[in-house]
Amino acid sequence: MKKTIFDDDYKVFVKRLKKARSESGLTQIQAAKKLGSTQAYISKVEDGQLRVDVTQLKRFAKVYGKSVNYFLK
């Protein structure tokens, strides 16, 4: 099974990640500060250019006030 950032499941994940940030009322810059990263990193993740690992997903979930399951199809 081939896994890429272009996989349909990953596209759903990215949509939910963007939605969660929006619902939390954070800009990319604010989210980046809370995550200890850069706005460029957030942008690349939300554009599907970078994959997120499990530990990063847990941090996104905490910052956005969502459960990890929210992001999974």
Buried (B, 14 or more C-beta within 10 A) or exposed (E): EEEEBEBEEBEEBBEBBBBBBEEBEBEBEBBBBBBEBEBEBBBBBBEBEBBBEEEBBEBBBEBBEBEEEBBEE
